[in-house]
Amino acid sequence: MSVEYYAFLLTDRLRIESFLRSIAATVKPGDRVLEVGCGIATYGLAAVRAGAACVDAIDFNPVAIALAREMGVEKQNVRLIEKRVEEVELPERADVVLFEDFSCFGVAPGLRALLAHVQGRLARPGARYIPSAVELLAAPVDAPIDAVGPEDSAWLPFSDEALSLLRKRFLNVPTSRRLEPTHLAGSACVLHRLDLSEPLPKRSVHSATTHAGRTTQATGIAGWMRLELPGGASIETAPGTKFAWGQMFFPFETPLPCRPGEPLEISVETIWGPDSKALLWRWRLHGATGAREGCTLNSLPGGAALLRRGSPEFVPRPSSRKEAVAALCQAVDGTRNLSEIARIVYNKCTPRFSSELEALDFVLDALSCSTGLIEDRP
Ligand SMILES: C[S@@+](CC[C@H](N)C(=O)[O-])C[C@H]1O[C@@H](n2cnc3c(N)ncnc32)[C@H](O)[C@@H]1O
């Protein structure tokens, strides 16, 4: 993220003023405050003004930290830390945590691991969080779907099947969009309330029933959030609002016909994968004429097979190169010379090498000085 991004964030006056009021009402003199993903530490400075004894402001983006430093934030008693939040340890835990990096639907890929670290290592039990909670809201929408490829595709060197597969992949990815109130095809409902001081479950399914507002074809589900700020205020990022956050658009491959007053069940599922950043989405709209759904699994070119590789239960099979490296590592015992090692590797991995000479080339290459696999002891 660049300087423009942080300058742009400052233009969102309603959001910043709401946070500043909440910080003034929540931070008590003598508090230790932690600003997670601080950017230029706007909120950290507000905490100093509210009387905080100490403010630690963390961001992994060197641009943000350098900019905050240039803007004199450290001279005003904010300690800037340029690191991933998950790698930070503090001498004492914080009484107040400031955090606003929620993507546009309250749930972002790295959020679960980040919150777990903050709750378990950086904040004291019972710490106050600003915001304290995030409500996830959703509604059916009939916003136009972006075209996938050109309307007239006959000139492209792809078959119709190939292009429809590309469309399927594309329409199974939720995207950030700026939706208008006119795109809402039904009323909004609250899907879930996420308490910032509680751990996020690995898997969660949230459902709620709403009603269609008109005769239309629902093209997807819009998701947005309401941040609850201690002190009484809240920020809701509904379609039509002009916050820095837009809305999340969960598209369908084919639209769902709806009639006014018809009950519609919205359900959104999130599953965090083994990698702290991996997040799988599944979404569904169920009405009188049927259901439409989408899933980020369907957007992956490798599909489920690719995802399985990230599971702790996955049993990796070594490639023939890996087998040769394993044979090599066993053969290097500090007594054998290169010819002997190459012979052992050749005998164990004959289908890979057509001759001992080829195995020797592999051994020389693998044991070249730069690999760190051997130590040249006197
Ligand atoms: C929405 S911006 C918040 C900016 C800040 N509140 C401001 O007004 O300038 C989120 C910030 O969180 C930082 N960030 C996101 N994930 C992080 C992580 N795991 N560790 C450290 N910083 C992170 C990003 O670099 C970004 O600057």
The ligand as an SDF file (V2000), in Angstrom:
LIG
                    3D

 27 29  0  0  0  0  0  0  0  0999 V2000
   -7.0370   -0.2160    6.6880 C   0  0  0  0  0  0  0  0  0  0  0  0
   -5.3580    0.0800    6.9820 S   0  0  0  0  0  0  0  0  0  0  0  0
   -5.4710    0.9660    8.4940 C   0  0  0  0  0  0  0  0  0  0  0  0
   -4.7750    2.2210    8.4830 C   0  0  0  0  0  0  0  0  0  0  0  0
   -4.7920    3.1070    9.6940 C   0  0  0  0  0  0  0  0  0  0  0  0
   -5.8660    2.8790   10.6120 N   0  0  0  0  0  0  0  0  0  0  0  0
   -4.7700    4.5380    9.2020 C   0  0  0  0  0  0  0  0  0  0  0  0
   -5.7690    5.2230    9.3840 O   0  0  0  0  0  0  0  0  0  0  0  0
   -3.7840    4.9300    8.5950 O   0  0  0  0  0  0  0  0  0  0  0  0
   -4.7820   -1.4750    7.5410 C   0  0  0  0  0  0  0  0  0  0  0  0
   -3.2960   -1.5250    7.7960 C   0  0  0  0  0  0  0  0  0  0  0  0
   -3.0260   -2.7870    8.4000 O   0  0  0  0  0  0  0  0  0  0  0  0
   -1.7570   -3.2300    7.9620 C   0  0  0  0  0  0  0  0  0  0  0  0
   -1.7280   -4.6840    8.1990 N   0  0  0  0  0  0  0  0  0  0  0  0
   -2.5900   -5.6040    7.7060 C   0  0  0  0  0  0  0  0  0  0  0  0
   -2.2760   -6.8450    8.1730 N   0  0  0  0  0  0  0  0  0  0  0  0
   -1.2030   -6.6830    8.9950 C   0  0  0  0  0  0  0  0  0  0  0  0
   -0.4070   -7.5940    9.7680 C   0  0  0  0  0  0  0  0  0  0  0  0
   -0.6760   -8.9000    9.7830 N   0  0  0  0  0  0  0  0  0  0  0  0
    0.6320   -7.1010   10.4730 N   0  0  0  0  0  0  0  0  0  0  0  0
    0.9210   -5.7630   10.4350 C   0  0  0  0  0  0  0  0  0  0  0  0
    0.1950   -4.8610    9.7250 N   0  0  0  0  0  0  0  0  0  0  0  0
   -0.8420   -5.3110    9.0170 C   0  0  0  0  0  0  0  0  0  0  0  0
   -1.6960   -2.7950    6.5040 C   0  0  0  0  0  0  0  0  0  0  0  0
   -0.3490   -2.6530    6.0600 O   0  0  0  0  0  0  0  0  0  0  0  0
   -2.4260   -1.4530    6.5620 C   0  0  0  0  0  0  0  0  0  0  0  0
   -1.5170   -0.3830    6.7030 O   0  0  0  0  0  0  0  0  0  0  0  0
  1  2  1  0
  2  3  1  0
  2 10  1  0
  3  4  1  0
  4  5  1  0
  5  6  1  0
  5  7  1  0
  7  8  2  0
  7  9  1  0
 10 11  1  0
 11 12  1  0
 11 26  1  0
 12 13  1  0
 13 14  1  0
 13 24  1  0
 14 15  1  0
 14 23  1  0
 15 16  2  0
 16 17  1  0
 17 18  1  0
 17 23  2  0
 18 19  1  0
 18 20  2  0
 20 21  1  0
 21 22  2  0
 22 23  1  0
 24 25  1  0
 24 26  1  0
 26 27  1  0
M  CHG  2   2   1   9  -1
M  END
$$$$
